[in-house]
Amino acid sequence: MSAALPLDSFLCSRLLGQEEAIRQFSSAIERAESGPERHGRTRAFVLLMGPTGTGKTEMVKLTAGHLYGHDSSRCLERFDMGEYQHRDSVLRLLGAPGQPALLGAAVDRLNALGGGMLLLDEIEKAHPDLLTALLSFDDARTTMADGSTRDLSRCYVVMTSNLGAAEAAQMSHNGYSAIRRKVIREAESFLRKETVARFSAVVVMNTLSFEVQERIAVALFERELRVQSEHCRRVIEVADARVLNFLVGKGFSPDLGARNLRHVIERYVGDALRPFFPKGRSPSPSFPEKPSDRIGDRWSHGVVLAVVDDALVARPLQRSVALDRLLSVTGSRFP
């Protein structure tokens, strides 16, 4: 684990509104990292629950990056259980005569690296036969369809679930403790109480309040402006605070969280800037290779985003008469 920053501090700097969930999740990971080895057990077996768009998958990805650094993409194996809802898909994951097991191959790759994280997203969507096999992972071994077994003792196994998400979204004003109790009751009803007890930690993500989603929107908007500025090779200005308020108003959702915000920001900003997208893949000679803050680039190739009626629009920055006069006096020549 990186010594630069404790895991909980690292996650809190990147995931907003999830302090309690981060504390629980980090505690489970750090116990496994620094504590004694548990023979016949996975390093950690975590159930991560809560509404969609609250950062469940992102928390696992960030943790892998913190634990494994540059190798994080190799040390994290992710499976979307929504792809394994039918009987034939179970055979794809666990294998069949003459057919390799995708899950077995993933565990082999992690073990070859000395361990890693296995992420199984939205397990409630998995076929019942598959779910039964997956929930035996706390024994640090899993058996493929051909009878071969895989050792999971060097792996962190994290399963995510949206069970109870709809109810949690309606309880946003009830406080985190009430939301957690409700979500865990849903898990115990679906998976059975004794099954939930197998996990070394059951972590519930909090719903994202309007205030938290506003803060998330700021970060997402800033990132989108950087991406679009590089793509268009233009300096992008924002007319006023109404632009962000417009995007938050369109994207806020107690049910869908940050995921909906991201989609809304990408869609509205992208649609507004589409007339300024470069034609073709090669840079246009009339634009600078990269956007810059030089006054020539800013006023010749700048774009301003503004809200007009109920739409987000982008227009070229216009030089004022006073600025034209100043540039003329100083001898500057910009197109």
NUPATI-269585 format. One record per residue: residue number from 1; x, y, z of N, C-alpha, C in turn. Coordinates in steps of 0.2 Angstrom, whole numbers, plus 5000, padded with zeros to 4 digits. Example, Ala and Ser with C-alpha at 12.3 -4.5 7.8 and 13.67 -1.06 7.14 Angstrom:
REM residues 2
(site 1 (5066 4972 5039) (5062 4978 5039) (5066 4984 5039))
(site 2 (5064 4989 5035) (5068 4995 5036) (5064 5000 5039))
//
This chain:
REM residues 335
(site 1 (5004 4994 5000) (5000 5000 5000) (5004 5006 5000))
(site 2 (5002 5011 4996) (5006 5017 4996) (5006 5021 5003))
(site 3 (5013 5023 5005) (5013 5026 5011) (5012 5034 5011))
(site 4 (5011 5036 5005) (5010 5043 5004) (5004 5046 5007))
(site 5 (4999 5042 5007) (4992 5045 5010) (4988 5038 5012))
(site 6 (4985 5038 5018) (4981 5033 5020) (4976 5032 5015))
(site 7 (4973 5026 5015) (4968 5024 5010) (4962 5028 5011))
(site 8 (4960 5029 5017) (4953 5033 5018) (4954 5040 5016))
(site 9 (4960 5043 5017) (4961 5050 5015) (4961 5051 5008))
(site 10 (4964 5046 5005) (4965 5046 4997) (4958 5045 4994))
(site 11 (4954 5041 4997) (4947 5040 4994) (4943 5046 4995))
(site 12 (4943 5049 5001) (4939 5055 5003) (4941 5061 4999))
(site 13 (4947 5061 4996) (4949 5066 4992) (4946 5066 4985))
(site 14 (4943 5060 4983) (4941 5058 4976) (4934 5056 4976))
(site 15 (4931 5054 4982) (4924 5052 4982) (4920 5057 4987))
(site 16 (4915 5061 4985) (4912 5065 4989) (4906 5062 4992))
(site 17 (4905 5064 4999) (4899 5062 5002) (4898 5055 5004))
(site 18 (4904 5052 5005) (4904 5045 5007) (4909 5043 5012))
(site 19 (4910 5048 5017) (4915 5047 5022) (4914 5041 5026))
(site 20 (4908 5039 5028) (4906 5033 5033) (4908 5027 5029))
(site 21 (4905 5027 5023) (4906 5021 5018) (4914 5020 5017))
(site 22 (4917 5025 5016) (4925 5025 5015) (4928 5022 5021))
(site 23 (4926 5025 5027) (4929 5022 5033) (4929 5015 5034))
(site 24 (4923 5012 5033) (4921 5005 5033) (4925 5001 5028))
(site 25 (4925 5003 5022) (4929 5000 5017) (4936 5000 5018))
(site 26 (4939 5006 5019) (4946 5006 5020) (4948 5002 5026))
(site 27 (4944 5002 5031) (4946 4998 5037) (4947 4990 5035))
(site 28 (4942 4988 5031) (4942 4981 5029) (4949 4979 5025))
(site 29 (4950 4984 5020) (4956 4983 5016) (4963 4984 5020))
(site 30 (4963 4989 5025) (4969 4990 5028) (4970 4984 5033))
(site 31 (4965 4981 5036) (4966 4975 5041) (4969 4970 5037))
(site 32 (4967 4969 5031) (4969 4963 5026) (4977 4965 5024))
(site 33 (4978 4971 5023) (4985 4973 5021) (4990 4972 5026))
(site 34 (4988 4974 5032) (4993 4975 5038) (4992 4969 5043))
(site 35 (4987 4966 5043) (4985 4961 5048) (4988 4954 5047))
(site 36 (4987 4949 5051) (4989 4943 5050) (4986 4939 5044))
(site 37 (4990 4935 5041) (4987 4931 5036) (4982 4926 5038))
(site 38 (4976 4925 5035) (4970 4921 5037) (4970 4915 5032))
(site 39 (4973 4909 5035) (4973 4903 5030) (4966 4901 5028))
(site 40 (4965 4899 5022) (4959 4897 5020) (4954 4902 5019))
(site 41 (4956 4909 5019) (4951 4914 5018) (4954 4919 5012))
(site 42 (4950 4922 5009) (4952 4928 5004) (4955 4933 5009))
(site 43 (4959 4938 5006) (4962 4943 5009) (4956 4948 5012))
(site 44 (4951 4949 5009) (4945 4952 5011) (4939 4950 5006))
(site 45 (4933 4949 5009) (4927 4947 5006) (4922 4953 5007))
(site 46 (4921 4957 5003) (4917 4963 5004) (4911 4964 5000))
(site 47 (4905 4965 5003) (4899 4967 5000) (4898 4974 5000))
(site 48 (4898 4977 4994) (4898 4985 4993) (4891 4986 4990))
(site 49 (4887 4990 4994) (4880 4991 4992) (4878 4998 4992))
(site 50 (4872 5000 4989) (4870 5006 4989) (4867 5008 4982))
(site 51 (4864 5014 4981) (4861 5017 4975) (4866 5017 4970))
(site 52 (4863 5017 4963) (4868 5018 4958) (4871 5025 4957))
(site 53 (4876 5025 4955) (4879 5032 4954) (4882 5035 4960))
(site 54 (4883 5031 4965) (4886 5034 4972) (4893 5032 4972))
(site 55 (4896 5028 4968) (4904 5027 4968) (4906 5020 4970))
(site 56 (4902 5015 4969) (4904 5009 4972) (4910 5006 4967))
(site 57 (4908 5006 4961) (4914 5003 4957) (4920 5008 4957))
(site 58 (4919 5014 4957) (4924 5019 4957) (4928 5018 4963))
(site 59 (4925 5017 4969) (4929 5016 4975) (4934 5010 4974))
(site 60 (4932 5004 4971) (4936 4998 4970) (4942 5000 4965))
(site 61 (4940 5004 4960) (4945 5005 4955) (4951 5010 4958))
(site 62 (4948 5015 4962) (4953 5019 4966) (4957 5015 4971))
(site 63 (4954 5011 4974) (4958 5007 4979) (4963 5003 4976))
(site 64 (4962 5000 4970) (4967 4996 4966) (4972 5000 4964))
(site 65 (4971 5006 4962) (4976 5011 4960) (4980 5013 4966))
(site 66 (4977 5014 4972) (4981 5015 4978) (4986 5009 4980))
(site 67 (4983 5003 4979) (4987 4997 4982) (4992 4995 4977))
(site 68 (4991 4996 4970) (4995 4993 4965) (4998 4998 4961))
(site 69 (4997 5004 4961) (5000 5009 4957) (4999 5008 4950))
(site 70 (5005 5008 4946) (5005 5007 4939) (5002 5001 4937))
(site 71 (5002 4996 4941) (5000 4989 4939) (4992 4988 4940))
(site 72 (4989 4994 4942) (4982 4993 4945) (4977 4990 4939))
(site 73 (4979 4992 4933) (4974 4989 4927) (4975 4982 4927))
(site 74 (4981 4979 4928) (4982 4972 4928) (4980 4968 4934))
(site 75 (4980 4972 4940) (4978 4969 4946) (4971 4969 4948))
(site 76 (4967 4972 4944) (4960 4972 4945) (4956 4968 4939))
(site 77 (4952 4963 4941) (4948 4959 4936) (4941 4961 4938))
(site 78 (4937 4963 4933) (4930 4965 4934) (4926 4961 4930))
(site 79 (4920 4959 4933) (4915 4956 4929) (4908 4959 4930))
(site 80 (4904 4960 4925) (4898 4963 4926) (4893 4957 4926))
(site 81 (4890 4956 4932) (4885 4951 4933) (4879 4951 4928))
(site 82 (4877 4957 4926) (4872 4958 4921) (4873 4954 4915))
(site 83 (4879 4952 4913) (4880 4948 4907) (4880 4941 4909))
(site 84 (4878 4939 4915) (4878 4932 4917) (4872 4930 4920))
(site 85 (4866 4932 4917) (4859 4930 4919) (4856 4924 4917))
(site 86 (4859 4921 4912) (4856 4915 4909) (4861 4909 4910))
(site 87 (4858 4903 4909) (4861 4897 4911) (4867 4896 4906))
(site 88 (4867 4898 4900) (4873 4897 4895) (4878 4902 4897))
(site 89 (4877 4908 4900) (4882 4912 4902) (4885 4910 4908))
(site 90 (4882 4906 4912) (4886 4903 4918) (4891 4899 4916))
(site 91 (4890 4895 4910) (4895 4890 4908) (4901 4894 4905))
(site 92 (4899 4900 4902) (4905 4905 4900) (4910 4907 4905))
(site 93 (4907 4908 4911) (4911 4911 4917) (4914 4905 4920))
(site 94 (4911 4900 4922) (4913 4894 4926) (4916 4889 4921))
(site 95 (4915 4889 4915) (4918 4884 4910) (4914 4878 4909))
(site 96 (4915 4875 4904) (4912 4869 4901) (4916 4864 4898))
(site 97 (4915 4858 4897) (4919 4853 4893) (4922 4856 4887))
(site 98 (4928 4857 4886) (4931 4860 4880) (4931 4867 4880))
(site 99 (4928 4871 4885) (4928 4878 4885) (4931 4881 4891))
(site 100 (4936 4886 4890) (4939 4889 4896) (4934 4892 4900))
(site 101 (4936 4893 4907) (4932 4897 4912) (4935 4904 4912))
(site 102 (4931 4909 4911) (4933 4916 4911) (4935 4918 4918))
(site 103 (4931 4915 4923) (4933 4917 4930) (4940 4914 4932))
(site 104 (4940 4907 4930) (4947 4904 4932) (4953 4907 4929))
(site 105 (4952 4909 4922) (4958 4913 4919) (4959 4919 4923))
(site 106 (4954 4923 4925) (4955 4929 4928) (4959 4928 4935))
(site 107 (4957 4923 4939) (4960 4922 4945) (4968 4920 4944))
(site 108 (4969 4916 4939) (4975 4914 4937) (4980 4920 4935))
(site 109 (4977 4925 4932) (4981 4931 4930) (4983 4935 4937))
(site 110 (4978 4935 4941) (4979 4939 4947) (4985 4935 4952))
(site 111 (4984 4928 4952) (4989 4925 4956) (4996 4925 4953))
(site 112 (4996 4925 4946) (5003 4926 4943) (5006 4932 4945))
(site 113 (5002 4938 4947) (5005 4944 4949) (5006 4944 4956))
(site 114 (5004 4939 4960) (5005 4939 4967) (4999 4941 4971))
(site 115 (4993 4942 4967) (4987 4944 4970) (4984 4950 4967))
(site 116 (4978 4952 4969) (4975 4957 4966) (4967 4958 4968))
(site 117 (4963 4962 4965) (4956 4963 4966) (4952 4960 4961))
(site 118 (4947 4956 4963) (4942 4953 4959) (4935 4957 4961))
(site 119 (4933 4960 4956) (4927 4964 4957) (4921 4961 4953))
(site 120 (4915 4959 4956) (4909 4956 4953) (4904 4961 4954))
(site 121 (4902 4965 4949) (4897 4970 4949) (4890 4968 4949))
(site 122 (4886 4971 4953) (4878 4969 4953) (4877 4962 4953))
(site 123 (4879 4959 4959) (4878 4951 4959) (4871 4949 4959))
(site 124 (4866 4953 4961) (4860 4951 4961) (4857 4949 4954))
(site 125 (4860 4952 4949) (4858 4950 4942) (4861 4943 4940))
(site 126 (4865 4940 4944) (4868 4934 4941) (4863 4928 4942))
(site 127 (4864 4923 4937) (4860 4917 4938) (4860 4914 4944))
(site 128 (4855 4911 4947) (4855 4909 4954) (4861 4903 4955))
(site 129 (4862 4899 4950) (4867 4894 4950) (4874 4897 4951))
(site 130 (4875 4903 4947) (4881 4906 4948) (4882 4910 4954))
(site 131 (4876 4913 4957) (4877 4916 4963) (4879 4912 4969))
(site 132 (4876 4906 4969) (4878 4901 4974) (4886 4899 4974))
(site 133 (4888 4899 4968) (4896 4898 4967) (4900 4904 4970))
(site 134 (4897 4909 4968) (4901 4915 4970) (4901 4917 4977))
(site 135 (4896 4915 4980) (4895 4917 4988) (4899 4912 4992))
(site 136 (4903 4907 4989) (4907 4902 4992) (4914 4905 4992))
(site 137 (4915 4911 4990) (4922 4913 4989) (4925 4915 4996))
(site 138 (4922 4915 5001) (4925 4917 5008) (4929 4911 5010))
(site 139 (4929 4905 5007) (4933 4899 5008) (4939 4900 5004))
(site 140 (4940 4905 5000) (4947 4906 4997) (4948 4901 4991))
(site 141 (4943 4898 4989) (4943 4894 4983) (4937 4893 4979))
(site 142 (4937 4892 4973) (4932 4891 4969) (4933 4886 4964))
(site 143 (4928 4882 4962) (4928 4876 4958) (4925 4877 4951))
(site 144 (4929 4876 4946) (4926 4877 4939) (4922 4871 4937))
(site 145 (4919 4872 4932) (4914 4866 4929) (4918 4860 4928))
(site 146 (4925 4860 4926) (4928 4854 4924) (4931 4851 4931))
(site 147 (4930 4854 4937) (4932 4851 4943) (4938 4854 4945))
(site 148 (4942 4858 4942) (4948 4861 4944) (4946 4867 4949))
(site 149 (4951 4868 4953) (4949 4873 4959) (4954 4879 4958))
(site 150 (4952 4885 4960) (4957 4891 4960) (4957 4893 4967))
(site 151 (4964 4895 4968) (4965 4898 4975) (4964 4906 4975))
(site 152 (4960 4908 4980) (4958 4915 4980) (4962 4918 4987))
(site 153 (4966 4915 4990) (4969 4917 4996) (4973 4924 4995))
(site 154 (4975 4925 4989) (4979 4931 4988) (4975 4937 4985))
(site 155 (4968 4936 4985) (4964 4941 4981) (4959 4944 4986))
(site 156 (4958 4950 4985) (4952 4954 4988) (4946 4953 4983))
(site 157 (4941 4951 4986) (4935 4949 4982) (4930 4954 4984))
(site 158 (4927 4959 4980) (4922 4964 4981) (4916 4963 4977))
(site 159 (4911 4962 4980) (4904 4961 4976) (4900 4967 4977))
(site 160 (4898 4970 4972) (4893 4976 4973) (4886 4974 4971))
(site 161 (4881 4978 4974) (4874 4976 4973) (4870 4983 4974))
(site 162 (4865 4983 4970) (4860 4989 4970) (4854 4987 4974))
(site 163 (4854 4981 4978) (4848 4979 4982) (4847 4985 4987))
(site 164 (4840 4986 4987) (4838 4992 4992) (4839 4999 4989))
(site 165 (4842 4999 4983) (4844 5006 4981) (4838 5011 4980))
(site 166 (4832 5008 4978) (4826 5012 4977) (4824 5015 4983))
(site 167 (4823 5010 4988) (4821 5012 4995) (4826 5017 4998))
(site 168 (4832 5016 4997) (4837 5021 5000) (4837 5028 4997))
(site 169 (4835 5028 4990) (4834 5035 4987) (4829 5039 4990))
(site 170 (4824 5035 4992) (4818 5038 4995) (4819 5040 5003))
(site 171 (4825 5038 5005) (4826 5039 5012) (4832 5044 5013))
(site 172 (4833 5048 5008) (4839 5053 5008) (4839 5057 5014))
(site 173 (4833 5059 5017) (4833 5063 5023) (4832 5060 5030))
(site 174 (4833 5053 5030) (4832 5049 5036) (4839 5048 5039))
(site 175 (4845 5050 5036) (4851 5049 5039) (4854 5042 5037))
(site 176 (4861 5042 5037) (4865 5037 5035) (4863 5030 5038))
(site 177 (4862 5030 5045) (4861 5024 5049) (4855 5021 5047))
(site 178 (4850 5025 5046) (4843 5022 5044) (4844 5019 5037))
(site 179 (4847 5022 5032) (4848 5020 5025) (4852 5013 5026))
(site 180 (4857 5013 5030) (4861 5007 5030) (4857 5001 5033))
(site 181 (4853 5002 5038) (4849 4996 5040) (4844 4994 5035))
(site 182 (4841 4998 5032) (4836 4996 5026) (4840 4992 5021))
(site 183 (4845 4995 5019) (4849 4991 5013) (4851 4984 5015))
(site 184 (4854 4984 5021) (4856 4977 5024) (4850 4973 5024))
(site 185 (4845 4975 5027) (4839 4971 5027) (4837 4968 5020))
(site 186 (4837 4972 5015) (4836 4970 5008) (4840 4965 5006))
(site 187 (4847 4965 5008) (4852 4960 5006) (4851 4954 5010))
(site 188 (4849 4954 5016) (4848 4948 5020) (4841 4945 5017))
(site 189 (4836 4948 5015) (4830 4945 5012) (4832 4942 5005))
(site 190 (4836 4945 5001) (4837 4942 4995) (4843 4936 4995))
(site 191 (4848 4937 4999) (4853 4933 4999) (4853 4928 5005))
(site 192 (4849 4929 5010) (4848 4926 5016) (4853 4929 5021))
(site 193 (4851 4929 5027) (4855 4932 5033) (4862 4929 5034))
(site 194 (4862 4922 5034) (4868 4918 5035) (4873 4919 5029))
(site 195 (4870 4921 5023) (4875 4922 5017) (4878 4929 5018))
(site 196 (4874 4934 5020) (4877 4940 5021) (4882 4940 5027))
(site 197 (4881 4936 5031) (4886 4935 5037) (4893 4932 5035))
(site 198 (4893 4930 5029) (4900 4927 5026) (4905 4933 5025))
(site 199 (4902 4938 5023) (4907 4944 5021) (4911 4947 5027))
(site 200 (4917 4948 5026) (4921 4951 5031) (4919 4958 5032))
(site 201 (4916 4962 5027) (4913 4968 5028) (4907 4969 5024))
(site 202 (4902 4972 5026) (4896 4975 5022) (4896 4982 5022))
(site 203 (4897 4985 5017) (4898 4993 5016) (4892 4995 5012))
(site 204 (4889 5000 5015) (4883 5004 5011) (4885 5011 5010))
(site 205 (4884 5012 5003) (4886 5019 5001) (4880 5024 5003))
(site 206 (4881 5030 5004) (4876 5035 5006) (4873 5037 5000))
(site 207 (4866 5040 5000) (4863 5043 4995) (4867 5050 4994))
(site 208 (4867 5053 4988) (4870 5059 4987) (4865 5065 4987))
(site 209 (4866 5069 4992) (4862 5075 4993) (4863 5080 4987))
(site 210 (4858 5085 4986) (4859 5090 4981) (4865 5094 4982))
(site 211 (4867 5095 4988) (4873 5099 4989) (4879 5095 4987))
(site 212 (4879 5089 4989) (4885 5084 4986) (4885 5084 4979))
(site 213 (4879 5083 4976) (4879 5083 4968) (4882 5089 4965))
(site 214 (4880 5095 4968) (4883 5101 4966) (4890 5101 4966))
(site 215 (4893 5099 4971) (4901 5099 4972) (4904 5094 4966))
(site 216 (4900 5088 4966) (4902 5083 4961) (4902 5086 4954))
(site 217 (4897 5090 4952) (4895 5093 4946) (4901 5098 4944))
(site 218 (4904 5102 4949) (4909 5106 4948) (4915 5103 4945))
(site 219 (4917 5097 4948) (4923 5093 4946) (4922 5090 4939))
(site 220 (4916 5087 4938) (4914 5084 4932) (4914 5090 4926))
(site 221 (4912 5096 4928) (4911 5101 4923) (4918 5103 4921))
(site 222 (4922 5104 4926) (4929 5106 4925) (4933 5101 4920))
(site 223 (4932 5095 4922) (4935 5090 4918) (4933 5089 4911))
(site 224 (4926 5090 4910) (4924 5090 4903) (4926 5096 4899))
(site 225 (4927 5102 4902) (4930 5108 4899) (4937 5107 4897))
(site 226 (4941 5103 4901) (4948 5102 4899) (4948 5097 4893))
(site 227 (4943 5092 4893) (4943 5087 4888) (4941 5090 4881))
(site 228 (4936 5094 4881) (4933 5098 4875) (4938 5103 4873))
(site 229 (4941 5106 4877) (4946 5111 4875) (4952 5108 4871))
(site 230 (4954 5103 4874) (4960 5099 4870) (4957 5096 4863))
(site 231 (4951 5094 4863) (4948 5091 4857) (4947 5097 4852))
(site 232 (4944 5102 4854) (4943 5108 4849) (4949 5112 4848))
(site 233 (4954 5112 4852) (4960 5116 4852) (4958 5123 4852))
(site 234 (4953 5124 4857) (4951 5131 4858) (4950 5132 4866))
(site 235 (4951 5139 4868) (4950 5141 4875) (4943 5141 4876))
(site 236 (4940 5138 4881) (4933 5138 4882) (4931 5142 4889))
(site 237 (4928 5147 4888) (4926 5152 4894) (4919 5150 4896))
(site 238 (4917 5152 4902) (4910 5151 4904) (4907 5158 4906))
(site 239 (4901 5159 4903) (4899 5166 4904) (4897 5168 4911))
(site 240 (4894 5164 4915) (4892 5165 4922) (4890 5159 4925))
(site 241 (4888 5160 4932) (4886 5154 4936) (4880 5151 4933))
(site 242 (4876 5154 4929) (4870 5151 4927) (4871 5144 4923))
(site 243 (4877 5144 4920) (4879 5138 4916) (4879 5132 4920))
(site 244 (4883 5132 4926) (4883 5127 4930) (4877 5125 4934))
(site 245 (4873 5130 4936) (4866 5129 4938) (4862 5126 4934))
(site 246 (4862 5128 4927) (4858 5124 4922) (4860 5117 4922))
(site 247 (4866 5115 4922) (4868 5108 4921) (4866 5104 4927))
(site 248 (4867 5107 4933) (4865 5104 4939) (4857 5103 4939))
(site 249 (4854 5108 4937) (4846 5107 4937) (4844 5101 4932))
(site 250 (4848 5101 4927) (4846 5095 4922) (4848 5088 4924))
(site 251 (4854 5088 4928) (4857 5082 4930) (4856 5079 4936))
(site 252 (4853 5083 4941) (4852 5081 4948) (4847 5075 4948))
(site 253 (4849 5070 4951) (4844 5064 4952) (4845 5060 4958))
(site 254 (4841 5060 4963) (4842 5056 4969) (4842 5049 4968))
(site 255 (4840 5046 4962) (4840 5039 4961) (4847 5037 4957))
(site 256 (4849 5042 4953) (4855 5040 4948) (4861 5043 4950))
(site 257 (4861 5048 4955) (4867 5050 4957) (4872 5053 4952))
(site 258 (4879 5053 4953) (4884 5056 4949) (4884 5053 4942))
(site 259 (4881 5047 4941) (4881 5044 4934) (4877 5049 4930))
(site 260 (4871 5051 4932) (4867 5055 4928) (4870 5062 4927))
(site 261 (4873 5064 4932) (4876 5071 4931) (4881 5071 4926))
(site 262 (4886 5065 4926) (4891 5065 4921) (4888 5065 4914))
(site 263 (4883 5060 4913) (4880 5060 4906) (4877 5066 4904))
(site 264 (4873 5070 4908) (4870 5076 4906) (4876 5081 4904))
(site 265 (4881 5082 4908) (4886 5087 4907) (4889 5085 4900))
(site 266 (4891 5079 4899) (4894 5077 4893) (4890 5079 4887))
(site 267 (4883 5077 4888) (4878 5078 4882) (4877 5086 4881))
(site 268 (4876 5090 4886) (4874 5097 4884) (4880 5101 4882))
(site 269 (4886 5099 4885) (4892 5103 4883) (4894 5101 4876))
(site 270 (4894 5094 4875) (4896 5092 4869) (4892 5094 4863))
(site 271 (4885 5095 4864) (4880 5097 4859) (4882 5105 4858))
(site 272 (4883 5108 4863) (4884 5116 4862) (4891 5117 4858))
(site 273 (4896 5113 4859) (4902 5114 4856) (4903 5110 4850))
(site 274 (4898 5106 4848) (4899 5102 4842) (4900 5106 4835))
(site 275 (4898 5112 4834) (4899 5116 4829) (4907 5118 4828))
(site 276 (4910 5118 4834) (4917 5120 4834) (4922 5113 4834))
(site 277 (4919 5108 4834) (4923 5102 4833) (4927 5102 4827))
(site 278 (4934 5100 4827) (4938 5100 4821) (4935 5095 4816))
(site 279 (4936 5097 4810) (4934 5093 4804) (4939 5087 4803))
(site 280 (4938 5081 4803) (4943 5076 4802) (4947 5075 4808))
(site 281 (4952 5070 4808) (4956 5069 4813) (4962 5073 4814))
(site 282 (4964 5075 4808) (4971 5079 4809) (4969 5086 4811))
(site 283 (4973 5090 4814) (4972 5097 4817) (4971 5101 4811))
(site 284 (4967 5106 4811) (4966 5111 4806) (4971 5116 4807))
(site 285 (4974 5118 4801) (4980 5123 4801) (4977 5130 4804))
(site 286 (4971 5131 4804) (4968 5138 4806) (4968 5138 4814))
(site 287 (4969 5132 4817) (4968 5132 4825) (4975 5130 4827))
(site 288 (4977 5133 4833) (4983 5131 4837) (4983 5123 4838))
(site 289 (4988 5120 4839) (4989 5113 4840) (4986 5111 4847))
(site 290 (4987 5116 4852) (4984 5115 4858) (4981 5122 4861))
(site 291 (4976 5121 4865) (4973 5128 4867) (4978 5131 4872))
(site 292 (4978 5137 4872) (4982 5141 4876) (4979 5147 4879))
(site 293 (4982 5151 4884) (4979 5157 4887) (4982 5163 4883))
(site 294 (4987 5162 4878) (4989 5168 4875) (4984 5172 4872))
(site 295 (4984 5179 4872) (4979 5183 4871) (4977 5182 4863))
(site 296 (4981 5180 4859) (4979 5179 4852) (4975 5173 4851))
(site 297 (4977 5167 4855) (4973 5161 4855) (4966 5162 4858))
(site 298 (4966 5166 4864) (4960 5167 4868) (4955 5171 4863))
(site 299 (4957 5176 4860) (4952 5180 4857) (4951 5178 4849))
(site 300 (4956 5174 4847) (4955 5172 4840) (4951 5165 4839))
(site 301 (4953 5161 4845) (4950 5154 4844) (4946 5152 4851))
(site 302 (4944 5157 4855) (4940 5156 4861) (4933 5155 4860))
(site 303 (4930 5152 4864) (4923 5150 4864) (4920 5151 4871))
(site 304 (4914 5154 4871) (4911 5155 4878) (4904 5151 4878))
(site 305 (4903 5148 4884) (4897 5144 4885) (4892 5148 4889))
(site 306 (4886 5149 4887) (4881 5153 4890) (4874 5149 4890))
(site 307 (4870 5151 4894) (4863 5149 4894) (4859 5154 4891))
(site 308 (4855 5152 4886) (4850 5156 4882) (4843 5152 4882))
(site 309 (4839 5156 4885) (4832 5152 4886) (4833 5146 4890))
(site 310 (4831 5140 4887) (4832 5134 4891) (4837 5130 4887))
(site 311 (4842 5133 4885) (4847 5129 4881) (4854 5131 4883))
(site 312 (4859 5127 4882) (4866 5129 4883) (4869 5130 4876))
(site 313 (4872 5135 4875) (4875 5137 4868) (4882 5139 4869))
(site 314 (4886 5138 4863) (4893 5141 4863) (4894 5146 4857))
(site 315 (4897 5151 4859) (4898 5156 4853) (4905 5158 4854))
(site 316 (4908 5161 4848) (4915 5163 4848) (4915 5169 4852))
(site 317 (4921 5170 4856) (4922 5176 4860) (4923 5182 4855))
(site 318 (4920 5187 4857) (4920 5193 4853) (4925 5198 4856))
(site 319 (4929 5202 4852) (4933 5207 4855) (4929 5213 4855))
(site 320 (4930 5217 4860) (4927 5223 4861) (4930 5229 4857))
(site 321 (4927 5234 4856) (4930 5240 4852) (4936 5242 4856))
(site 322 (4935 5242 4863) (4941 5245 4867) (4947 5240 4866))
(site 323 (4946 5234 4866) (4952 5229 4865) (4955 5230 4858))
(site 324 (4951 5230 4853) (4953 5231 4846) (4958 5237 4846))
(site 325 (4955 5243 4849) (4959 5249 4849) (4966 5248 4853))
(site 326 (4966 5244 4859) (4972 5243 4862) (4977 5239 4858))
(site 327 (4974 5234 4855) (4979 5229 4851) (4982 5233 4845))
(site 328 (4978 5238 4843) (4980 5242 4837) (4986 5247 4840))
(site 329 (4985 5250 4846) (4990 5254 4848) (4996 5251 4850))
(site 330 (4996 5244 4853) (5002 5241 4855) (5005 5237 4849))
(site 331 (5002 5238 4843) (5005 5235 4837) (5004 5227 4836))
(site 332 (4999 5225 4841) (4998 5218 4840) (4993 5216 4834))
(site 333 (4995 5211 4831) (4991 5209 4825) (4988 5202 4826))
(site 334 (4981 5201 4827) (4978 5195 4828) (4973 5194 4823))
(site 335 (4971 5189 4821) (4966 5188 4816) (4959 5189 4819))
//
